[in-house]
């Protein structure tokens, strides 16, 4: 009975955790929406100011100033595209992470329900067997010595009560074999989610430190490649392009068949563009298009490649 109660408490705790996950999801979506609104407002104000300046230059008739202002507008548009892609990446990564979290919680619920059903069946079988044995022994003892048998039963009840109370004080509800091994996995998931939350909040330095600690602490984690990919993205966001490129290159060399390879290659291409390695960036984008035609970022890769090919070097 104690074991069943403990499993029930576990289910309740996971329900609470899922509720908090939903609350966090709504907060993250609102935060992304606020960032997009802010970017939209700043962009409109900046472009309106640039257009006004451009009109004044046209009236003044200075061709050099006109060309300079046009180049500034192109630079602003390029920056806006980059900011929009960063927001889109954050949203898509968050959405994928939520799907994984929900699937993980659902799998845990299934394991707990199976364990709970097994404990319930075992408990019922043991109780029925114990009841039959006790009734048989008591009947035999009463026939032989009624007074002694009643005192013995009372003593057994007192001992059982004392043992139950002691177990309640010490928390000895069951052994570790009776419960699913969730502690280490939950700690791993919490560290990864905390690091990802810092990254989405643009707290890149703190996120980098936590992801780096995650890689060191859980070198065999299923989330290891994703953690390293996020490190590469954070290095890119901090404008440490050479370090970011090195991180992506190691991932490509060590995990060539990983499911996140299209995203890793796309991050590498963006880093190569920042380092003005346009030819390399084109090769990387062509690789995405050729080897991963069904990737979620295939359209972005095609657009980026088309834009690069329109540049006359």
N, C-alpha and C positions, 0 to 999 in steps of 0.2 A: 504493500500500500504506500509505503514511504517512497519507493522508487517511482511509482506512477505519479505521485504528487510532484516529485522533483521534475519529471519529464514535462508535466503540465506547466510548471513554472518556467521551464525553458521555452516552451511554445509562446507563453505570454510575453516573455522578454523579447523574443524575435518579432512578435507583432508590434511591440513598442518600437523596436529598432526600425521596422519597415515604415511605421508612421513618421518617424523622424527623417528617414530617407526621403519620403514624399515631401515633407516640409522643406528640406534642404533643396530638393529639385525645383520646387516652386521659387525659392529664393534665388537660385542660380539663373533660372530663366528670366526672372524680373531684372536681375543684374545685367544680363546680356542685352535685354531690351533697352535698359537705361543707357548702356554704353552705345548701342546703335543709335538711339535718339540723340545723344550728345554728339556723336560723330556726324550725324546728319545735319544738326544745327550748326556746328562749327564749319562744316564743309560749305553749306549754303552761304554763310556769312563771308567766308574767305573768298569763295568764287564771285560773289556779288561785288566785293571790294576790288578784286582783280579785274572784273569786267568794267567797272567804273573807271579804274586807272587806264585800262586799255582804250576806252572811249576818249578820255582826255588826251592820250598820246596820239590817237588818230587825228584829233582836231589840231594838235600841235604839229603834226606832219613829220615826226622823228622816226625814221625807219628802224634805226638801231634800238631805240627804246621799245618800239613795238615788238621786235623780235625777242628782246630780252623778257618782256612781259609774257609773251606767248610761251617761252621756255619755262617761266615760273609756273604758269598755269598747267603745263604738261607735267612738271615735277609734282605739283599738288595732286593732280589726278592719279599719278603713279603711287603717291603716298596713300591716297584714299583707297585705292585698290588693295594695297598691302594691308591696310588696317581692316578693311572689310574681310579679307581672306583670313586674317588672324581671328576675328570674331567668329567667322564661319567655322574655322578649325576648332575653336574652343567649344562652340555649340555642338558640333558633330562628335567631338571627343566625349563631351559630357553625356550626350544622348547614348553613345555606345557603352559608356561606363555604367549608366543607369540600367541598360538592358542586361549587362553582365551581373550587376548587383541583384536585380530581381530574380534572374535565373539561379544565382547562387543561393539566395534565400529560399527559393522554391525547392531546390535540391535538399537543403538542410531540413526544411519542413518534412519532406518525404522520408528522410532518414530518421527523424525524431518520431514520426508517426509509426514507422515500422518498429522502432525500438519500443515505443509505448505499447503497441499491440502485443509484441513478444513478452514484455514484462507483465502485461495484464493476464495473458494466457498462463504464463508460468506461475504467477501469483495465485490464480484461481485453482490450478492443479495442485499446488502445494497446500493451499488452505483445505481443499477437499480431502487430500490424503491425510493431512495432519488431524483433521476433524474425525475422520473414520478411525484412525489409530488411537486417538485420545479417548473416543467413546468406548472403543473395545477394551482398552486398558482400564478405564475407570469402572466399567461394568464388572470386570474380573476382580478388581481390587475391592469394590464394595461388597461383593459376595464373600470374599475371604475375610476382610477386616474393615467394616464400615467406618469406624472412627478414624483409624489411621489413614484410610484413603482420602477422606474429606480434608484432613489436615495437610496431607501431601499436595492435594490439588490447590488448596489455598496458598501453600508455600510457593508452588509453581507460578501461580497467578501473580503473587507479590514480586517474585524474581523477574517475571516477564515485564511487569509494569516498571520496575526499577531499571531494567535494561533499556526499555523504550525511552524513559525519561533521560537516561544518561546519553543515549544516542542523540536525542533532541538537543541536549546541551552541547555535545561535542561536534554536532553536525555530521555524524557518521551515518548518512542516509544510505550510502551504497559505495561500492568500489568504483575505480575509474573505468573498469571494464563494462560497467552497466550503462555508461553514458557515452554519447558520440564524441570523438576527439575534435572539439571545436575551438579550443582555447588558442592554440598556436595559429591556426588558420584565420581566426577572427582578428588576432593581433596583427597579422600580416596584412589583411585586408584594410584594417583601420589605418595603418601606417601609409599604405598606398593611397587611400582616399584622402587622408590629411594632406599628403604631398600634392595630389592632384587639385585639391581645393585651393591650396596656396598658389598653384600655377594659374588656375582660372581667375584668381583674384589679383593677378599680375604681381604677386609677391615672389618674384623670380628667384632672388637670392635664397630666401627661406625654403622655397620649393626645391631648389637645386640641392641644398644641404640635406633635406629629408629624403629625396630620391636617391642621393648618393649613399646615405645610411641604409636605405632599403636594399640597394644592390649589394651592399656589404653584408647585411644581416641575413638576407634570403637569396643566396646565390643560385639556388635551385628552384626558385619560385616560377610558377607559370606566368607571372606578370613581369618577369625580368626583362624581356625584350621591350615590352611597352614602357617600362620604367626608363630604360636606356634611351628609347626613342623620345620620351618626354625630356630627358636631360639634353638631348641634341636640340630639341625645340627651344628649351630655356636658354641654352647658350646662344642660339640664333636671336632670341628676343633681347638678350643682353648685348647683342652686336659683337659677340666673340665668335666670329664666323669661322675662323680656322679651327678652333676647338670643336665647333658644331660639325664641320665637315669631317673631322677626324672621328667623331662619335658615330656619324652615319656610315662612314666607310667601314669601321669595325663591325657594325651591325650587319652590313651587307656581306662582309667576308665570313662572319661567324654564323649567321642565320639566313642563308640564301633562300630557304624555302618557307620562311615564316609568313603567316597570313597577313602581317602588318607591313610586308615589303613594299607594296605600292605607296603607302604613306611615308615610309622611310626614304624611298627614292624621290618622292616629291619634295620632302624636306631637304634632301641633298641638293636637288636642282635649285631650289630657292637660295640655298647657301652659296652655290656656285655663281648664281646671278649676282649676289651681293659682292662676291669677290671678283666680278667682271670676267669670269671664266665662261663666256657665253657658249663657246663651242662644246665644252664639257656639259653645260646645262642642257643643251639641245640633245646631246647623246643620252643623258639620263632620262629626259622626258620621252624620247623615242622608245627607250627601253620599257617604260611604263605602258605606253600605247601598244607595243608589240607583244610583251609577255603577259600583260594583265588587262586584256580588252574589256573585262567585266568589272574592273575595280570601281569602287564608289567615287574615286577622284579622277576617273578617266576623262571626263569632260573638261575639268580644270586643267589637266595636263595638256589636252589638245589646244585649249585656248592659250595657255602659256607658251606652248611651242610655236603656235601661229604668230603670236606677238613677237617672239624672239626672231623668227625667220623674216619678219618684216623689217627688222633693223639692218641697215646697211653698214657693215663693218669695214 
